[in-house]
């Protein structure tokens, strides 16, 4: 990704001002910062893209100049607002990170329906007087709780799409599993494909897509035979952690597809615990952390997770 090439970035209303420190043209900048060149050309014609407050061309050098882009214009909130408002873990002008409860999906195909995380985010935007379309950058399974990243600016969406593809958005999960691992840390490389016999289910398959999970055992409850695994995704396959844990004979508690029942809790034992990403243009690292559901805390070591 394209980082650390700018002396200063600051917002003034709808405008983002970038003081450039290297010898690059406007076109090179757009390509490397994942700004659509065609749309920037349109902005130039509308005087919404300026260099040193003057009309510019794609071939212009940005060295020791200030690029000004009108990126933050108001949009319609495109999902119905729910009575529930999203719990915010982090927010800036580019992104919103919210805590997804277990048991709800990210969104329905019908934007007029309610009860999804997108509806919770829409309610938050309405409550705080913000006018953005609702754009989740990634997804979580219905029963998985924790951090979900939303992009607040349409111009920045391609940047985050590229960051997901390049594995530059780092996601750390906590998996509460039944059993006692025989490892402290382990790299699990097991390919994943669709289960042809059961709709909505995946399976470990030699012909599946590559799936890599880094696992570390951070706590063991020997009496109840429940362990906590810190899992870092190197790939993002559907049900990846759930399948990899099950393949190690460490099924996630209350996972109805691949796990086992744990009568003392209601939540599925998988939490998208931490999220880390680089801020657009500057590369400054930001992070967010979700709280563990109350009924799972009984299995976690105090001070560790």
C-alpha positions, 0 to 999 in steps of 0.5 A: 500500500501507499504510505508515508509519502505526505508531510501533513493531512488534514480535513477542513469541512468537506475537503481533505488537504494533503501536503505532498513531499515527494516527486509524483504526479496527480495521476500516479498519486491517484493510482497508488492511493486507490482513488479512481482516476476517472472520478478524479478527472470529473472532480477536476472539471467541477473544481473539487480537486485543486493543487495549491488552490488552483485548477490542475491536470493529471500530469501535474507534479505534486512535489512540495504542493498541497492537493485538495480533494472534496471527498466528504459530501453528504450521502443518503443513509441507505439502510432503514434505522433500527431502534437499536444503535450500534456500539462504537469502538472507534471512529474517525473521518474515514471509518467506523468500527462497531461491536457486532452482537452475536445472533444478528447478520451484517445485512439483509438484501432488502435495505428496508428491513431492520434487525441487522448490524447495518440497521444499527449503524444507520441508527447511529449515523442518524442519531449523531447527525451524520449522512453516510451510506452504510458500507461494511468493509468485511463480514462476520458470521451471524453467531460471531461477535466483535469488531466490524469495520465500516467505511464512511467515505465512498472515495476511500472504499477502494483503499480498504478493498485493496487492504483486505485483498493484500491482508493489510487489515489484521484481525485477531479472534478469540476462540473458546473451544472444548478440549485441551490443546497439545500446542502453545502455538500452531499454524493451521493450513487446511483448504476449505471448500463448500459442503455439497451435501449440506447447504450453508456448510463448509468442509475441509477439502483438498480441492478447496481454497487455501486457508491459513490460521495462526493459533496460540493457546492463551488459557486453559480451564482444565477442570471444565476442559475449555481452552481459549485460542488466540487466532489470527487470520492469514486468509479469510475463508467462510467459517475458517476458524470454526472449521480449523478448530474442529479439525484439530478436535477442539470444537468451538463451544455452541457452534451449531455447525461444527462445534459442541454444546456448552450448557453454561453459556448462550454465546457461540465461543468466537469473538472478533476481538481485535482489529488493526489497519493503516489510515489512508494516505498517512499509514498511521496504525489504528486499532479497535478492541471488542469486549468479550461477552459476559457469559464467556468471561468465565473461561478467560484468564484475567489480565490476558484476554 
